[in-house]
């Protein structure tokens, strides 16, 4: 299968930022969300602002299950309970990742990060000159954490 090629916007700090269309199990409409690539982040996350764009209310978000650990945010080492939503789809031009879990933490400045829980399914190549991120599907399936379900990668072409 050919790589997923994602154009990205370079930032002054060198962080890779890109857009993907996101939908969730109970919200069928796709919304464009900007992610920051974060290979050091354990989780793929959405900010509460982006969850609002997807149509989620605070009351609904408060009802979501907790992950077994608190999350640590930023340099000041703030901890907060991390929650998640299941059955999220993340769509690029010609590929869709289905069955993802997206994590969030209420009342934090947590941003939307594309983290290692999804990146482990891919070999990653960053071409800074062309401003392209290439994700090539791993030949060997990644090992999964307890309670984690595999994502499915579908070709849309």
C-alpha positions as CSV (number, residue, x, y, z in Angstrom):
1,X,0.0,0.0,0.0
2,X,1.3,3.4,-0.9
3,X,2.2,5.9,1.9
4,X,-0.3,8.4,3.3
5,X,1.2,11.7,2.2
6,X,0.2,14.6,4.4
7,X,1.2,18.2,3.5
8,X,2.1,20.1,6.6
9,X,2.6,23.7,7.6
10,X,6.0,24.3,9.1
11,X,6.1,26.4,12.2
12,X,8.8,28.7,13.5
13,X,9.5,26.2,16.2
14,X,9.8,23.3,13.7
15,X,6.6,21.6,14.8
16,X,4.8,19.7,12.1
17,X,1.1,20.8,11.9
18,X,-1.4,19.3,9.5
19,X,-5.1,19.0,8.9
20,X,-7.2,15.8,8.9
21,X,-10.9,15.2,8.7
22,X,-12.3,13.7,11.9
23,X,-15.6,12.1,12.7
24,X,-16.8,10.0,15.6
25,X,-19.3,7.1,16.0
26,X,-22.2,9.3,17.0
27,X,-21.3,12.3,14.9
28,X,-21.2,11.3,11.3
29,X,-20.1,14.7,9.8
30,X,-16.4,15.2,9.1
31,X,-14.8,18.3,10.4
32,X,-11.3,19.5,9.6
33,X,-9.1,19.5,12.7
34,X,-5.5,20.8,12.9
35,X,-3.1,18.3,14.6
36,X,0.4,18.8,15.8
37,X,2.7,15.7,15.2
38,X,4.0,14.6,18.6
39,X,6.1,11.4,18.5
40,X,6.6,11.7,22.2
41,X,3.0,11.9,23.1
42,X,1.5,8.6,24.3
43,X,-2.0,9.5,23.1
44,X,-3.6,11.1,20.1
45,X,-5.6,14.0,21.7
46,X,-8.2,16.6,20.8
47,X,-8.5,19.9,22.5
48,X,-11.8,20.7,24.1
49,X,-12.2,23.5,21.6
50,X,-11.9,21.0,18.7
51,X,-14.3,18.6,20.5
52,X,-16.8,21.5,20.5
53,X,-16.3,21.9,16.7
54,X,-17.2,18.3,16.4
55,X,-20.4,19.0,18.2
56,X,-19.7,17.7,21.7
57,X,-21.2,19.3,24.8
58,X,-19.4,19.6,28.1
59,X,-22.1,17.3,29.7
60,X,-21.4,14.6,27.2
61,X,-17.7,14.9,27.6
62,X,-18.0,14.6,31.4
63,X,-19.8,11.3,30.9
64,X,-16.9,9.7,28.9
65,X,-14.8,6.9,30.5
66,X,-11.5,7.6,32.1
67,X,-8.2,6.2,31.0
68,X,-6.5,4.3,33.8
69,X,-3.8,7.0,34.3
70,X,-3.8,10.7,34.7
71,X,-2.1,12.7,31.9
72,X,0.7,15.1,32.5
73,X,0.6,18.4,30.6
74,X,3.3,21.0,29.9
75,X,6.4,22.1,31.6
76,X,4.7,22.8,34.9
77,X,3.8,19.1,35.2
78,X,0.0,19.6,35.7
79,X,-1.9,16.4,36.0
80,X,-5.5,15.9,35.0
81,X,-7.7,12.8,34.5
82,X,-7.7,11.9,30.8
83,X,-10.9,10.7,29.2
84,X,-11.5,9.2,25.8
85,X,-14.0,8.8,22.9
86,X,-14.1,5.5,20.9
87,X,-14.8,4.8,17.3
88,X,-13.2,7.9,15.9
89,X,-12.3,8.1,12.2
90,X,-9.4,10.2,10.9
91,X,-9.5,10.8,7.2
92,X,-6.7,12.0,4.9
93,X,-7.1,12.5,1.1
94,X,-7.0,8.8,0.2
95,X,-6.9,6.9,3.5
96,X,-9.1,6.6,6.6
97,X,-8.1,5.3,10.0
98,X,-11.1,3.8,11.7
99,X,-11.6,2.6,15.3
100,X,-9.3,5.2,16.9
101,X,-9.5,6.3,20.4
102,X,-9.2,10.1,20.9
103,X,-8.2,11.4,24.4
104,X,-8.9,14.7,26.0
105,X,-8.8,16.3,29.4
106,X,-11.4,18.8,30.6
107,X,-10.2,22.2,31.9
108,X,-6.7,22.0,30.5
109,X,-4.8,23.7,27.7
110,X,-4.3,20.3,26.1
111,X,-4.0,20.7,22.3
112,X,-4.8,18.4,19.4
113,X,-1.8,16.0,19.0
114,X,-1.3,13.1,16.7
115,X,0.6,10.8,19.0
116,X,2.4,7.5,19.2
117,X,-0.8,5.4,19.8
118,X,-1.6,5.9,16.1
119,X,1.9,6.5,14.8
120,X,3.0,3.0,15.9
121,X,1.0,1.6,13.0
122,X,3.3,3.5,10.6
123,X,6.9,4.1,9.5
124,X,7.3,7.9,9.6
125,X,9.2,10.1,7.1
126,X,9.3,13.9,7.4
127,X,10.4,15.8,4.3
128,X,11.0,19.3,5.5
129,X,11.9,20.6,2.1
130,X,8.7,19.4,0.5
131,X,6.6,20.0,3.7
132,X,5.3,16.5,3.5
133,X,4.8,13.9,6.2
134,X,4.7,10.3,4.8
135,X,3.2,7.5,6.8
136,X,3.9,4.0,5.4
137,X,1.9,1.1,7.0
138,X,4.1,-1.1,9.1
139,X,4.5,-4.7,7.8
140,X,4.3,-6.2,11.3
141,X,1.3,-5.4,13.4
142,X,2.2,-3.2,16.5
143,X,1.9,-4.6,20.0
144,X,-1.2,-3.3,21.8
145,X,-1.6,-2.2,25.4
146,X,-4.1,-3.9,27.6
147,X,-7.6,-2.9,26.6
148,X,-6.5,-1.3,23.4
149,X,-8.2,-2.3,20.1
150,X,-6.4,-2.1,16.7
151,X,-7.3,0.6,14.2
152,X,-8.2,-0.3,10.7
153,X,-6.6,1.6,7.7
154,X,-8.8,1.8,4.6
155,X,-7.9,3.0,1.1
156,X,-10.6,5.4,-0.2
157,X,-9.3,5.4,-3.8
